[in-house]
Amino acid sequence: MENKYNMSKVDNIFFAKRKLVDNIYKSANLEGIAVTFADTYSFMNNVNTGNISIDDMLKLKGLKDGWEYILNNIDVELTIEYIKKIHFEVCKGQNITPLGEFRDKGVGITGTYWRPKLPSECDYESELKELLSIKNDLDRCISIFCWIQRSQMFLDGNKRVANLVSNKEMIRLGLGIIAVPVEKIGQYFTQLIKYYETNDMNDIKLWIYNNCIDGIEN
């Protein structure tokens, strides 16, 4: 998988900060938080338009805090504990339990009868280790993005966590940003459901590569 962008880490951090509102807007909508770009921009500038519910404001704040955390901890080793920490940052204050820990009950997935295993039935440490052994940097980052979503480690917020964790690695390596365009979320979910049901991520990785990698040329 050929890199689309080859940025320095410093330039990629600067790019991520410049695109922060856009990234939060896209990530929020991917998770089903129906906010406009204008309302997201206003929220990020501490302006309450009255169009965002309190619950959604808390989720936006969680995304903001999550982005701040990864940008301030870009070189920290990616571990399961790091992933749990991202969940804590993203979901704190939102009445989600367990917070920063794996879910302890089953979950359903909209659009499919497929059900993910309980975390107690999985070995996430070994799965992450296998993913981190992927030699191609961009392939590795996209694979981590997909894997976290399918694993459904947490009771809520899995797509937000996947987005932040994968982008932490994307930025560290100067590869740009993974962001699903809002106008293509329907197409993305078609790919995601197929991946959920087959556990074959080849098609969704190609779709992400073609539609979701953003960056700038040096």
VMD Tcl script that draws the C-alpha trace (Angstrom):
set ca {
  {0.00 0.00 0.00}
  {1.70 3.16 -1.24}
  {1.72 6.22 1.02}
  {-0.52 9.05 -0.18}
  {1.39 11.62 1.88}
  {4.91 11.75 3.26}
  {4.85 14.54 5.81}
  {7.16 15.20 8.71}
  {5.65 14.50 12.11}
  {5.76 18.21 12.92}
  {3.95 19.10 9.70}
  {1.36 16.38 10.27}
  {0.66 17.63 13.80}
  {0.25 21.16 12.41}
  {-2.08 19.85 9.70}
  {-4.16 17.93 12.26}
  {-4.52 21.03 14.41}
  {-5.55 23.13 11.41}
  {-8.16 20.49 10.48}
  {-9.33 19.82 14.04}
  {-12.87 21.18 13.63}
  {-13.33 19.23 10.40}
  {-11.96 16.03 11.92}
  {-14.23 16.30 14.97}
  {-17.22 17.07 12.74}
  {-16.56 13.99 10.60}
  {-15.82 11.70 13.53}
  {-18.95 12.84 15.35}
  {-21.17 12.16 12.36}
  {-19.56 8.76 11.81}
  {-20.62 7.87 15.35}
  {-24.17 9.06 14.67}
  {-23.85 12.45 16.38}
  {-25.84 14.60 13.96}
  {-24.12 17.98 14.17}
  {-23.42 20.45 11.39}
  {-19.98 21.80 10.59}
  {-21.16 25.27 11.58}
  {-22.36 24.08 14.99}
  {-19.15 22.12 15.50}
  {-17.11 25.21 14.64}
  {-19.15 27.30 17.07}
  {-18.75 24.70 19.83}
  {-14.98 24.59 19.33}
  {-14.95 28.37 19.73}
  {-17.02 28.21 22.94}
  {-20.18 29.54 21.30}
  {-23.46 27.83 22.18}
  {-25.79 28.03 19.18}
  {-28.57 26.24 21.02}
  {-28.71 23.62 18.26}
  {-26.71 20.93 20.06}
  {-28.15 18.80 22.84}
  {-26.29 18.51 26.14}
  {-25.52 14.85 25.40}
  {-24.01 15.73 22.03}
  {-22.05 18.61 23.54}
  {-20.48 16.15 25.97}
  {-19.57 13.86 23.08}
  {-18.00 16.74 21.16}
  {-16.04 17.71 24.25}
  {-14.88 14.11 24.54}
  {-13.65 14.18 20.96}
  {-11.88 17.48 21.57}
  {-10.21 16.09 24.70}
  {-9.30 12.89 22.85}
  {-7.61 14.83 20.05}
  {-5.73 16.96 22.55}
  {-4.56 13.80 24.30}
  {-3.22 12.07 21.20}
  {-1.51 15.23 19.94}
  {0.20 15.62 23.32}
  {1.12 11.91 23.47}
  {1.93 11.20 19.84}
  {5.09 9.18 20.57}
  {3.68 7.05 23.36}
  {3.76 3.34 22.53}
  {0.46 2.02 21.22}
  {-0.81 -0.56 23.71}
  {-4.15 -1.84 24.92}
  {-3.80 0.47 27.92}
  {-3.35 3.42 25.56}
  {-6.54 2.41 23.74}
  {-8.39 2.25 27.08}
  {-7.10 5.71 27.95}
  {-8.50 7.08 24.70}
  {-11.89 5.59 25.57}
  {-11.73 7.31 28.95}
  {-10.98 10.67 27.35}
  {-13.64 10.30 24.65}
  {-16.48 9.08 26.89}
  {-15.91 10.70 30.29}
  {-18.93 12.50 31.72}
  {-21.34 10.65 29.41}
  {-22.78 8.07 31.82}
  {-20.95 5.24 30.05}
  {-19.83 2.34 32.21}
  {-17.39 0.76 32.40}
  {-15.40 3.86 31.44}
  {-11.91 3.24 30.07}
  {-12.44 -0.50 30.45}
  {-13.75 -3.27 28.23}
  {-17.50 -3.84 28.10}
  {-18.89 -6.57 30.31}
  {-22.05 -7.33 28.33}
  {-23.10 -8.18 24.80}
  {-23.97 -5.56 22.19}
  {-26.02 -5.50 19.00}
  {-24.93 -3.89 15.74}
  {-27.37 -1.89 13.65}
  {-27.82 -3.33 10.17}
  {-26.65 -6.88 10.84}
  {-27.43 -9.95 12.90}
  {-23.70 -10.47 13.50}
  {-22.65 -10.08 17.14}
  {-19.11 -9.40 18.37}
  {-17.58 -11.65 20.98}
  {-17.34 -10.53 24.58}
  {-13.93 -9.03 25.39}
  {-13.47 -11.84 27.94}
  {-13.52 -14.24 24.98}
  {-10.84 -12.31 23.07}
  {-7.10 -11.81 23.31}
  {-6.74 -8.17 22.29}
  {-3.09 -8.08 23.31}
  {-2.17 -10.78 20.78}
  {-4.41 -9.28 18.11}
  {-2.83 -5.84 18.51}
  {0.66 -7.35 18.49}
  {-0.14 -9.07 15.18}
  {-1.44 -5.83 13.68}
  {1.61 -3.89 14.84}
  {3.80 -6.41 13.01}
  {2.37 -5.31 9.63}
  {5.38 -3.85 7.85}
  {3.58 -1.35 5.61}
  {2.88 1.73 7.75}
  {-0.32 2.90 6.05}
  {-1.73 -0.64 5.86}
  {-1.01 -1.03 9.57}
  {-2.79 2.20 10.52}
  {-5.88 1.46 8.41}
  {-5.99 -2.11 9.75}
  {-5.96 -0.82 13.34}
  {-8.80 1.57 12.47}
  {-10.89 -1.31 11.15}
  {-9.97 -3.78 13.90}
  {-11.00 -1.55 16.80}
  {-14.40 -0.95 15.22}
  {-15.08 -4.64 14.65}
  {-13.76 -5.67 18.06}
  {-16.37 -3.48 19.80}
  {-14.19 -3.46 22.91}
  {-16.29 -0.84 24.64}
  {-19.97 -0.39 25.33}
  {-20.02 2.86 23.35}
  {-17.64 5.10 21.42}
  {-15.76 2.41 19.47}
  {-15.66 4.36 16.19}
  {-14.42 7.48 17.98}
  {-11.71 5.46 19.70}
  {-10.74 3.76 16.42}
  {-10.47 7.12 14.69}
  {-8.27 8.65 17.36}
  {-5.99 5.65 17.89}
  {-5.36 5.12 14.18}
  {-4.77 8.84 13.64}
  {-2.28 8.94 16.48}
  {-0.19 6.48 14.48}
  {-0.92 8.18 11.14}
  {0.31 11.52 12.48}
  {3.36 10.02 14.19}
  {4.41 8.53 10.87}
  {3.54 11.59 8.76}
  {0.91 9.75 6.72}
  {-1.90 12.32 6.99}
  {-5.29 11.78 8.61}
  {-8.02 9.13 8.32}
  {-11.42 10.84 8.12}
  {-14.59 9.40 6.57}
  {-16.31 12.16 4.52}
  {-19.78 12.86 5.90}
  {-21.36 12.58 2.45}
  {-19.90 9.07 2.09}
  {-20.87 7.65 5.49}
  {-23.63 5.54 3.92}
  {-21.13 3.95 1.53}
  {-18.71 3.43 4.39}
  {-21.29 1.61 6.50}
  {-22.01 -0.74 3.61}
  {-18.32 -1.67 3.61}
  {-18.21 -1.84 7.40}
  {-21.16 -4.22 7.72}
  {-19.61 -6.51 5.11}
  {-16.36 -6.48 7.07}
  {-18.20 -7.18 10.33}
  {-19.92 -10.21 8.84}
  {-16.94 -11.69 6.95}
  {-13.96 -10.54 9.05}
  {-12.24 -9.82 5.73}
  {-10.95 -6.25 5.79}
  {-9.43 -6.13 2.29}
  {-12.36 -4.33 0.62}
  {-12.93 -1.81 3.40}
  {-9.21 -1.02 3.61}
  {-9.16 -0.29 -0.13}
  {-12.27 1.88 0.21}
  {-10.70 3.83 3.09}
  {-7.49 4.23 1.09}
  {-9.38 5.65 -1.88}
  {-11.80 7.90 0.04}
  {-10.60 8.76 3.54}
  {-6.92 9.75 3.58}
  {-6.34 13.49 3.91}
  {-3.09 15.40 4.03}
  {-0.84 17.90 2.26}
  {2.16 17.51 0.00}
  {5.48 18.68 1.34}
}
mol new
graphics top color blue
foreach p $ca { graphics top sphere $p radius 0.5 }
foreach p [lrange $ca 0 end-1] q [lrange $ca 1 end] { graphics top cylinder $p $q radius 0.2 }
display resetview
